[in-house]
Amino acid sequence: MTNHSLRPMTESDLEQVLQWRNHPEVRRYMYTTHEIRLEEHSKWFMNATTNPAIELL
């Protein structure tokens, strides 16, 4: 049996998460379905990390 654990998302995860987010099979279920760029993704991350109501795991 493999153990898995979650950790908070960090800035170093941005490029990998962006690839997942922009994959067509993921993107089609997102609130916005356009392919996003790193700049937009980085802004989202900065806003999310300063919002106490959001926990990025």
N, C-alpha and C positions, 0 to 999 in steps of 0.2 A: 504494500500500500504506500502511495506517495503522499507526503505531507505538503500542503500548499499554504501559503500565508499571503495576506495582502499587506501592502505598505503604501504610505501616501505617495501620490504622484509627485514627481519632481520635474524641474525644468529640463533635466537631461532625458526625460521620457517623451518630450514633445514631438520629436520627429517620428518615433515609432507609433505613438498614439495618432498622429496626423495621418500616417499611412493607413492605419486601421480605419480611422474615421472617413477617409476618402475612398475606401474600397467600395465599389458599386453595390455589393450586397449589404453593406452596412449603411452607406449613404442614403439608400432609398427609404430607410426607416427613421432617419433623423428628422428633427423639426425643420431644418433647412436642408435641401438636397443638393445644393450647388457644391462643386468641388472647392474646398477652402484652401487658402495659401497659408504658409507658415506665419506671416504677419498677423492675419486674422486669428489664427489658432493661438498665437502667443498672447494677443490681447485678451482672448477668452480666458486663457490660463491665469494671467495676471489678475483679472477681475474675479475669477473663481477662488483664487488663493487668498484674496483679501475679504471675501464674503464669508462671515462666520456660519451662514446657513448652508454652505456647500462643503462637503467633505469628499475630496478626490482620492478614492482608493482604487 
